[in-house]
Amino acid sequence: MPTGEINGLNRLRFCRLANLRTGQCEMYYVHLCQFHRHHSEIGIVKHSSMKLFTREQLRAWDRATIERHYESSADLMEVAARTCAEVLVDKAFSSRYVFFCGTGNNGGDGLVMARLLHEQQVNALAIVVGDPASGSPDFRRNLQISIDGDLPLQFMSEMPDELDVDLDAVVVDAIFGSGLNRPVEGWLADLIHEINELTNTIVAIDIPSGLNPDALHEQEEAIIEADITLTIEVPKRAMLFPENNRYVGKMVIVPLGLDDLYAEEEYCKWVYIDDLETAPMLRVIHKYTHKGMRGHLQVMAGSRGMMGACMLTCYAAMRSGVGKVTASIPECGLAVLQTSLPEVICHAGLGGDACNRFEPVAGASALVIGPGCGVGNDMVSVVDTWLNAGKIPSLVDADALNVIAQQGWQKRIPSGSIITPHVGEFDRLFGPHLNHFDRLETQLKKSKELRIFIVLKGAHTRITTPQGIVFFNATGNPGMATAGSGDVLSGIIGSLLAQGYEPGDACVLGVYMHGLAGDVAAEARGMDSLIARDIIEFIGDAYTHLRGFDNHAG
């Protein structure tokens, strides 16, 4: 819970989405009743998906919210600014703040935040950047309120010789918001470069100034390089790509409770996976459930020296709820697997040091193929046989993908399959790419063309579907960049697939659970020392969290 509260904000109550610190983002949910037209509690945002709207859709969402819930746009600005100010107080970044406020609505947010801090005897200075007379109506309104309230103000209409900012002050960037659709030029570009040269902590409001929220290409213009970005309601699309991480820093999502009806009805193929997306997917385990009702996963994995990949995949699958796992392995792995995982059935003798043939397991409801198998001639034969026979839901990973890439068999991948490449495997499959924007274009194209689900692993793991939908994951942390983490993911998704989840749901839920378990593991054991087995050990905690969230949200 927050450690501080701004006077007059007693009707703004924050609660943590989860008692977790992740390497990618934090999220807050807020109960709002102040300024709401009908004085009813909006509460936890109820729309089923966190849609990643475009700039124009975000504007329309604001308008819909104002029309249905507020008296004026100034009321929504007040709530947005108060909410962000409360986050600053909660995090206690500093006792001194310098706000750089543009003359649009983002600058209006900054003025309100500075005023609220000033009213609580926090040292806050607002520097108005640009011509106030040409500002938006809500900006001009809040500028007058700030003047009347004796908020310390400075006005900047050209680049000064140097920026005079106290070393212990937090710099708050409220120059431009998500409405910007062109590169910043002239003295304002110089100002952004100068702010970036400061050693102060920089907090951006909604989006770093200068970053185009919809641009799917590398941006090298004048852009604020924030340490932390308080993004309002939903992340902006451009913020979810590695190329823009140096601008965004740590992302903190601050929902305001914008209009539910608009969010549910507005069409959008970009989705951010969060608890609200995944918790309702979980199936209930009924009293009379037996193992035969919980699915049977075949795992074809491992070779001499790489049996750990098989072990991790099987272990993760068992921890993720499947009723039974059968491991199809070479003879060299039998003792290792029987000793380390007595719960797993071993279908051994498919070769000495590596599997040399594919044999489907009777009764299996899904297959994971590839982890640690090697890419020799025997594996080429195995993959060829499977591609000809593949009749059950399948997840293809690691060396199976490498064989498919080597042999040019991409078009033979069975429709409805899931593939889980990392960046290197993806580029081997579909050709080299200059950046992640180009990779997303190819990922969407190949999902549609091949009718498969592609899980591109990494920060904000991306999932694309044959219907052209792209999901970005919210969970996970850099500690998960460790050997075997991908094998764990294959086991989790494969387990869900075997339990009867549709491939798309298995991908979304599995990716989120994998990252969530990794976040709990990092919290408990430290990000630096995280290993793949730690992720598996906390899958149960991830389940507990999601089931608890679903009960709370419901």
C-alpha positions in Angstrom: 0.0 0.0 0.0 1.2 3.6 -0.5 3.2 5.1 2.2 1.9 8.6 1.6 -1.4 10.3 0.6 -2.1 13.7 -0.7 -4.6 15.7 1.4 -7.9 15.7 -0.3 -7.3 12.5 -2.1 -8.9 10.2 0.5 -11.3 9.0 -2.2 -8.4 7.9 -4.3 -7.4 4.5 -2.9 -4.6 2.5 -4.5 -3.9 -1.2 -4.3 -1.1 -3.2 -5.8 -2.1 -5.5 -8.6 0.2 -8.0 -7.0 2.7 -7.9 -4.3 5.4 -8.4 -6.9 8.2 -6.3 -8.3 8.8 -7.2 -11.9 11.7 -6.3 -14.2 9.3 -5.0 -16.9 6.6 -3.0 -15.3 4.4 -2.3 -12.3 0.7 -1.7 -12.3 -1.7 0.0 -10.0 -5.4 -0.2 -9.8 -7.3 2.8 -8.4 -10.8 3.3 -7.1 -12.2 6.6 -8.2 -15.3 8.4 -7.1 -14.2 12.0 -7.0 -15.3 14.0 -10.1 -17.4 11.0 -11.3 -20.7 12.4 -12.6 -22.8 9.8 -10.8 -20.5 9.6 -7.8 -20.3 5.8 -8.1 -17.1 3.8 -7.7 -15.5 2.8 -11.0 -13.3 0.4 -9.2 -11.1 -2.2 -10.9 -11.1 -1.8 -14.6 -13.5 -4.5 -15.9 -12.9 -4.6 -19.6 -11.7 -8.1 -20.5 -8.5 -7.1 -22.4 -6.0 -4.3 -22.0 -6.1 -3.2 -25.6 -3.2 -1.3 -27.0 -5.0 1.5 -28.8 -3.6 3.9 -31.4 -3.2 7.6 -30.7 -6.6 8.4 -32.3 -8.3 5.6 -30.4 -6.8 6.9 -27.1 -8.2 10.3 -27.8 -11.7 8.8 -28.6 -11.5 6.8 -25.3 -10.8 10.0 -23.4 -13.8 11.7 -25.1 -16.1 8.7 -24.3 -15.0 8.8 -20.7 -15.6 12.5 -20.4 -19.1 12.3 -22.0 -20.2 9.4 -19.8 -18.5 10.0 -16.5 -17.3 13.6 -16.1 -18.6 17.2 -16.3 -15.7 18.4 -18.4 -12.3 17.4 -19.8 -10.7 19.4 -17.0 -12.1 17.0 -14.4 -10.5 14.0 -16.2 -7.2 15.9 -16.3 -7.4 16.6 -12.6 -8.0 12.8 -11.9 -5.1 11.8 -14.2 -2.7 14.3 -12.5 -3.8 13.4 -9.0 -3.3 9.7 -9.7 0.2 10.3 -11.1 1.0 12.6 -8.2 0.0 9.9 -5.7 2.4 7.5 -7.4 5.2 10.0 -7.0 4.3 10.3 -3.3 4.0 6.5 -2.9 7.4 5.9 -4.4 9.0 8.8 -2.6 11.5 9.5 -5.4 12.6 12.8 -3.8 11.5 15.8 -1.7 12.2 18.1 -4.7 10.6 18.1 -8.1 11.1 20.2 -11.3 8.3 19.8 -13.9 8.9 20.7 -17.5 5.4 21.4 -18.8 4.5 21.9 -22.4 1.4 23.9 -23.3 -0.8 21.0 -24.3 -2.8 18.6 -22.1 0.3 16.7 -21.0 1.7 20.0 -19.7 -1.7 20.6 -18.0 -1.2 17.3 -16.2 2.2 18.4 -15.1 0.9 21.7 -13.7 -1.7 19.9 -11.6 0.8 17.5 -10.3 3.2 20.3 -9.3 0.4 22.2 -7.7 -0.7 19.2 -5.6 2.8 18.6 -4.4 3.3 22.3 -3.6 0.1 22.3 -1.5 1.6 19.5 0.6 4.8 21.5 1.2 6.8 19.4 -1.2 9.4 21.5 -3.1 7.9 21.7 -6.6 8.8 24.0 -9.5 7.0 24.1 -12.8 8.8 25.4 -15.9 6.3 26.3 -18.7 7.9 25.4 -22.0 6.5 27.3 -25.0 4.0 30.1 -25.4 1.2 29.8 -22.7 -1.2 31.9 -24.8 -1.2 29.2 -27.5 -1.8 26.4 -25.0 -4.8 24.1 -24.8 -7.9 25.3 -22.8 -7.3 22.9 -20.0 -3.6 23.9 -19.8 -4.5 27.6 -19.6 -7.1 26.9 -17.0 -4.6 25.0 -14.8 -1.9 27.6 -15.4 -4.2 30.3 -13.9 -5.0 28.0 -11.0 -1.3 27.5 -10.4 -0.7 31.2 -10.5 -3.5 31.8 -8.1 -2.1 29.1 -5.8 1.4 30.6 -5.7 3.0 27.6 -7.3 6.6 28.5 -8.1 6.7 29.0 -11.9 9.2 29.8 -14.6 8.6 30.5 -18.3 10.9 29.3 -21.1 10.4 30.5 -24.6 13.9 29.8 -25.9 16.8 27.6 -25.0 18.7 29.0 -22.0 22.5 29.0 -21.9 22.3 26.2 -19.3 19.7 24.3 -17.3 19.8 25.1 -13.6 18.3 22.1 -11.9 19.3 21.0 -8.4 21.1 17.7 -8.4 18.7 16.1 -5.9 15.6 17.1 -7.8 13.5 14.6 -9.8 12.9 16.0 -13.3 9.3 15.3 -14.5 8.8 15.3 -18.2 5.3 16.7 -19.1 6.3 18.5 -22.4 4.6 16.4 -25.0 2.1 13.5 -24.6 0.8 10.7 -26.8 -0.8 13.1 -29.2 2.6 14.1 -30.8 2.8 12.9 -34.4 6.0 14.5 -35.7 9.6 14.8 -34.6 10.5 17.6 -32.1 12.5 20.3 -33.8 14.2 23.6 -33.0 15.0 24.8 -29.5 12.6 22.3 -28.0 14.7 19.5 -29.5 17.8 21.2 -27.9 15.9 21.4 -24.6 15.2 17.6 -24.7 18.9 16.9 -25.4 19.9 19.1 -22.5 17.5 17.4 -20.1 18.9 14.0 -21.2 22.4 15.2 -20.2 21.3 15.9 -16.6 22.3 13.3 -14.0 18.9 13.7 -12.3 16.3 11.0 -12.2 13.8 11.6 -15.0 10.1 10.6 -14.8 8.0 10.9 -17.9 4.2 11.3 -17.7 2.3 9.0 -20.0 5.0 8.7 -22.7 8.5 10.2 -23.0 8.3 13.5 -24.9 9.2 13.1 -28.5 8.4 9.4 -28.8 5.8 8.7 -31.4 3.4 6.2 -29.8 2.4 4.5 -33.1 5.6 4.5 -35.0 6.8 1.0 -35.8 10.3 2.0 -36.8 13.5 3.1 -35.0 13.2 6.6 -33.7 16.4 8.6 -33.3 15.0 12.1 -33.0 15.0 14.3 -29.9 13.3 12.0 -27.3 13.4 12.2 -23.5 15.4 9.3 -22.0 13.4 8.6 -18.9 14.3 6.5 -16.0 10.7 5.8 -15.2 7.5 6.3 -17.3 4.1 6.6 -15.7 2.0 5.6 -18.6 -1.7 6.3 -18.2 -4.3 3.5 -18.5 -2.4 1.3 -21.0 1.1 1.1 -22.5 1.6 2.9 -25.8 2.6 0.6 -28.6 6.1 2.0 -29.3 7.0 1.5 -25.6 7.0 -2.3 -25.9 10.0 -2.7 -28.3 13.6 -3.1 -27.2 14.8 -0.3 -29.5 12.8 2.2 -27.4 13.7 0.9 -23.9 16.4 3.6 -23.5 13.6 6.2 -23.7 11.0 4.4 -21.6 13.1 3.1 -18.7 10.9 1.3 -16.1 7.3 1.4 -17.1 4.6 1.9 -14.4 1.0 1.5 -15.6 -1.4 3.9 -13.9 -5.0 3.0 -14.8 -7.7 5.7 -14.3 -10.8 3.6 -15.0 -11.5 5.0 -18.4 -14.8 4.1 -20.0 -15.5 0.3 -20.0 -18.0 0.4 -22.9 -15.6 2.0 -25.3 -12.8 -0.4 -24.3 -15.0 -3.4 -24.9 -16.6 -2.3 -28.1 -13.6 -0.7 -29.9 -11.9 -3.0 -32.3 -8.2 -3.6 -31.6 -5.8 -6.4 -32.6 -3.1 -5.4 -30.2 -3.5 -6.7 -26.6 -1.4 -6.4 -23.5 -1.6 -9.6 -21.4 -2.4 -9.0 -17.7 -4.3 -10.6 -14.9 -7.6 -9.4 -16.3 -6.8 -11.2 -19.5 -5.5 -14.5 -18.0 -7.3 -15.1 -14.7 -10.7 -15.9 -16.3 -9.0 -18.5 -18.6 -8.2 -20.8 -15.7 -10.3 -23.9 -15.6 -11.8 -25.2 -12.4 -10.6 -28.5 -11.1 -13.7 -30.4 -10.0 -14.0 -32.7 -7.1 -14.2 -35.9 -9.1 -11.4 -35.0 -11.6 -8.9 -37.8 -12.2 -5.6 -37.7 -14.0 -7.1 -39.0 -17.2 -9.3 -35.9 -17.4 -6.3 -33.6 -17.0 -4.5 -34.5 -20.2 -1.5 -36.5 -21.4 1.5 -34.7 -22.8 4.2 -36.4 -24.9 7.6 -34.7 -24.7 10.2 -35.6 -27.3 13.3 -34.0 -26.0 16.9 -34.5 -24.9 20.1 -36.1 -26.1 23.5 -37.0 -24.6 24.6 -34.0 -22.6 21.2 -32.2 -23.1 18.9 -34.3 -21.0 18.4 -31.3 -18.7 16.3 -29.7 -21.4 14.0 -32.7 -21.3 13.9 -32.8 -17.5 13.0 -29.1 -17.3 10.2 -29.4 -19.9 8.7 -32.4 -18.2 9.0 -30.9 -14.7 7.4 -27.6 -15.8 4.6 -29.5 -17.5 3.8 -31.6 -14.4 3.8 -28.4 -12.2 1.4 -26.8 -14.7 -1.3 -29.3 -14.0 -1.3 -31.9 -16.8 -2.4 -35.4 -15.6 0.4 -37.4 -17.2 3.7 -36.8 -19.0 5.4 -39.4 -21.2 9.0 -38.5 -22.2 10.2 -40.0 -25.5 13.9 -40.1 -25.1 17.1 -41.8 -26.2 18.5 -44.7 -24.1 21.2 -42.4 -22.6 18.6 -40.4 -20.8 16.7 -43.1 -19.0 18.5 -43.2 -15.8 18.7 -39.4 -15.5 15.0 -38.9 -16.0 13.8 -41.8 -13.9 15.9 -40.6 -11.0 15.2 -36.9 -11.3 11.5 -37.1 -12.1 9.8 -40.3 -10.9 6.4 -38.9 -11.9 7.3 -38.9 -15.6 6.7 -42.0 -17.7 9.8 -42.8 -19.9 9.4 -44.0 -23.4 13.0 -44.8 -24.0 15.0 -46.8 -26.6 14.4 -44.4 -29.4 18.1 -44.3 -30.1 21.3 -44.4 -28.1 22.7 -40.8 -27.8 19.8 -39.1 -29.6 16.3 -39.9 -30.7 16.4 -41.5 -34.2 12.7 -42.0 -34.9 9.4 -40.6 -34.0 6.8 -42.8 -32.3 3.5 -41.2 -31.2 2.4 -42.2 -27.7 -1.0 -43.8 -27.4 -3.5 -41.6 -25.7 -1.3 -38.5 -25.8 -3.4 -35.3 -26.2 -0.5 -33.0 -27.1 3.1 -33.0 -28.0 6.2 -30.9 -27.3 9.1 -31.6 -29.7 12.6 -30.2 -29.9 14.2 -29.2 -26.6 17.8 -30.5 -26.4 17.3 -33.0 -29.3 20.3 -31.9 -31.5 20.2 -31.3 -35.2 21.9 -34.3 -36.7 20.6 -36.6 -39.4 18.6 -38.7 -36.8 16.7 -35.6 -35.7 16.0 -34.7 -39.4 14.4 -38.1 -39.8 12.4 -37.6 -36.5 11.1 -34.2 -37.6 10.2 -35.4 -41.1 8.2 -38.3 -39.7 6.4 -36.1 -37.2 5.5 -33.5 -39.9 4.0 -36.3 -42.0 2.1 -37.8 -39.0 1.3 -34.8 -36.9 -2.3 -35.2 -35.8 -2.3 -33.9 -32.3 -1.9 -30.4 -31.0 1.9 -29.7 -31.0 4.4 -27.2 -29.7 7.6 -27.0 -31.7 10.7 -25.6 -30.0 14.5 -25.4 -30.1 16.2 -28.0 -32.3 13.0 -29.1 -34.0 12.7 -25.5 -35.2 16.4 -25.5 -36.2 15.9 -28.6 -38.3 12.8 -27.1 -40.0 14.9 -24.0 -40.8 17.8 -26.0 -42.2 15.6 -28.2 -44.4 13.2 -25.3 -45.5 10.2 -27.2 -44.1 8.4 -24.1 -42.8 5.3 -24.7 -44.9 5.0 -28.2 -43.6 4.3 -27.1 -40.0 0.8 -28.4 -39.2 -1.9 -25.8 -39.1 -2.7 -24.8 -35.5 0.7 -25.6 -34.2 2.6 -23.4 -31.7 6.2 -22.5 -32.3 8.3 -20.9 -29.6 11.5 -19.4 -31.1 13.9 -17.0 -29.5 15.2 -14.2 -31.8 18.0 -16.3 -33.3 15.7 -19.2 -34.1 13.1 -16.9 -35.5 15.7 -15.3 -37.9 16.9 -18.8 -38.9 13.3 -19.7 -39.8 12.2 -16.5 -41.6 15.4 -14.7 -42.5 17.5 -12.0 -40.9 15.9 -8.8 -39.6 17.3 -5.4 -38.8 15.1 -4.7 -35.7 12.1 -5.9 -33.8 9.6 -3.8 -35.8 10.5 -5.7 -38.9 10.4 -8.9 -36.9 6.8 -8.2 -35.8 5.7 -7.6 -39.4 7.1 -11.0 -40.4 5.7 -12.7 -37.3 2.2 -11.5 -38.1 2.6 -12.4 -41.8 3.9 -15.9 -41.1 1.2 -16.6 -38.4 -1.5 -15.8 -41.0 0.3 -17.5 -43.9 1.1 -20.8 -42.1 -2.0 -20.7 -39.8 0.2 -21.1 -36.7 0.7 -19.4 -33.4 4.2 -17.9 -33.0 5.6 -17.1 -29.5 8.6 -14.9 -29.9 10.5 -15.1 -26.6 12.1 -12.1 -24.9 11.1 -9.1 -22.8 7.3 -8.5 -23.4 7.2 -11.9 -25.2 5.0 -11.5 -28.3 2.4 -13.9 -29.4 0.8 -13.7 -32.9 -2.2 -15.7 -34.1 -3.5 -16.8 -37.5 -6.3 -14.1 -37.1 -3.6 -11.3 -37.0 -3.9 -10.6 -33.3 -0.7 -9.7 -31.4 -0.3 -10.1 -27.6 2.5 -8.5 -25.6 3.2 -10.0 -22.2 3.3 -8.0 -19.0 5.2 -10.4 -16.8 8.8 -11.6 -16.6 12.2 -10.0 -15.7 15.8 -10.0 -16.9 16.7 -12.8 -14.4 14.8 -15.2 -16.6 17.5 -14.8 -19.3 19.1 -18.0 -18.2 19.6 -21.5 -19.7 16.5 -23.7 -19.6 14.0 -20.9 -19.2 12.6 -21.5 -22.7 12.3 -25.3 -21.9 10.2 -24.3 -18.9 8.0 -22.2 -21.1 7.5 -25.1 -23.5 6.5 -27.4 -20.7 4.0 -24.9 -19.3 2.3 -24.2 -22.7 2.5 -27.9 -23.6 0.8 -28.8 -20.4 -2.1 -26.4 -21.0 -2.4 -27.7 -24.6 -2.6 -31.3 -23.3 -5.3 -30.2 -20.8 -7.5 -29.1 -23.6 -6.9 -25.4 -23.8 -7.2 -23.9 -27.2 -3.8 -23.1 -28.7 -4.2 -19.4 -28.5 -5.4 -19.5 -24.9 -2.5 -21.9 -24.0 0.0 -19.5 -25.5 -1.4 -16.4 -23.7 -1.9 -18.1 -20.3 1.3 -20.1 -20.5 3.5 -17.1 -21.4 1.9 -15.0 -18.6 2.2 -17.8 -16.0 5.9 -18.4 -17.0 6.7 -14.7 -16.5 4.7 -14.4 -13.3 6.4 -17.5 -11.8 9.7 -15.9 -12.8 8.7 -12.7 -11.0 7.8 -14.5 -7.8 11.0 -16.4 -8.0 13.0 -13.2 -8.5 11.3 -11.7 -5.5 12.1 -14.6 -3.3 15.6 -15.6 -4.5 16.9 -12.5 -6.3 17.0 -11.8 -10.0 20.8 -12.2 -10.3 20.8 -15.8 -9.1 17.7 -17.0 -10.8 17.9 -20.4 -12.6 15.3 -22.2 -14.7 14.3 -24.6 -11.9 13.4 -21.6 -9.7 10.7 -20.6 -12.2 9.2 -24.1 -12.0 9.2 -24.0 -8.2 7.0 -21.0 -8.2 4.5 -22.0 -10.9 2.1 -23.0 -8.0 2.4 -19.5 -6.6 1.5 -18.0 -10.0 -1.6 -20.2 -10.1 -2.6 -19.2 -6.6 -2.2 -15.5 -7.5 -4.3 -15.8 -10.6 -7.1 -17.7 -8.9 -7.1 -15.2 -6.1 -7.2 -12.3 -8.5 -10.1 -13.9 -10.4 -12.1 -14.3 -7.2 -11.4 -10.7 -6.2 -12.2 -9.2 -9.7 -15.3 -11.3 -10.0 
